[in-house]
Amino acid sequence: MRIDQTLNGHQLTIALTGRLDTVTAPDFEQALTKSLDGVTALILDFSDLEYISSAGLRTVLIAHKRMAGQGTMTILGANELVMEVFEATGLADVLDFA
């Protein structure tokens, strides 16, 4: 998985490419931990995310919880397969998708 970050003022966009799973979720969580200070708008760009596992969902929920206390989080570009996972778990009703 590749993680690309773009900070524009207080808005951070994190674009993920590849698979967010048990192997890569710790890298994503570490990137979030280091990057969210002072951020009031987090955009997770999943346009090039091919797959998300339960470990990946956990990391997304960690980001959501953190951002609930300091701003907003939006998920962009999730493909049909990734959206099916969010819908099956009920998270499609909890998270903000654009």
C-alpha positions in Angstrom: 0.0 0.0 0.0 1.1 3.5 -0.7 0.2 6.5 1.5 0.3 10.0 0.0 -0.4 13.0 2.2 -1.2 16.6 1.2 -1.6 19.3 3.8 -3.4 22.4 2.7 -3.8 24.7 5.7 -5.8 22.8 8.3 -7.1 20.2 5.7 -5.2 17.0 5.3 -5.9 14.6 2.4 -4.5 11.1 2.7 -4.7 9.0 -0.5 -4.3 5.3 -0.2 -3.3 3.0 -3.1 -3.5 -0.8 -2.9 -4.9 -2.8 0.0 -5.7 -1.7 3.5 -5.5 -4.9 5.5 -3.8 -6.6 8.5 -0.4 -6.0 7.0 -0.8 -2.4 6.0 -3.2 -1.0 8.6 -0.5 -0.4 11.2 1.4 1.8 8.6 -1.8 3.8 8.0 -2.5 4.1 11.7 1.0 5.4 12.3 0.7 8.0 9.5 -2.6 9.2 11.0 -1.1 9.5 14.5 1.8 11.6 13.2 -0.3 13.8 10.9 -3.6 14.8 12.6 -2.3 17.5 15.0 -3.9 20.8 14.1 -6.0 19.2 11.3 -9.7 20.2 11.3 -10.7 18.5 8.0 -9.4 15.0 7.1 -10.1 13.7 3.6 -9.4 10.0 3.0 -9.1 9.5 -0.8 -9.9 5.8 -1.5 -10.0 6.3 -5.3 -7.1 3.8 -5.7 -7.9 1.6 -2.7 -8.5 -1.9 -4.0 -9.5 -3.7 -0.8 -10.2 -3.0 2.9 -10.3 -5.6 5.7 -11.6 -5.5 9.2 -8.2 -4.2 10.3 -8.5 -1.4 7.8 -12.0 -0.6 9.0 -10.6 -0.4 12.6 -8.0 2.2 11.5 -10.7 4.2 9.7 -12.8 4.2 12.9 -9.8 5.4 14.9 -9.4 8.3 12.5 -13.2 9.0 12.7 -13.2 9.1 16.5 -10.2 11.4 16.6 -11.6 13.7 14.1 -15.0 13.8 15.8 -13.2 15.7 18.6 -11.4 18.2 16.4 -13.1 18.5 13.0 -14.5 16.5 10.1 -13.6 13.4 8.2 -14.8 12.5 4.6 -14.1 9.5 2.5 -13.8 10.1 -1.2 -13.9 7.8 -4.2 -14.5 4.4 -2.5 -15.1 1.8 -5.2 -18.0 -0.7 -5.2 -16.0 -3.5 -3.5 -14.8 -1.2 -0.7 -18.3 0.4 -0.3 -19.8 -3.1 0.1 -17.6 -3.7 3.1 -18.7 -0.4 4.7 -22.4 -1.2 3.9 -22.2 -4.7 5.2 -20.8 -3.5 8.5 -23.2 -0.6 8.9 -20.4 1.9 8.8 -21.8 3.5 5.6 -24.5 5.0 7.8 -21.9 6.3 10.4 -19.2 7.7 8.1 -19.3 10.6 5.7 -18.8 9.6 2.0 -18.5 12.0 -1.0 
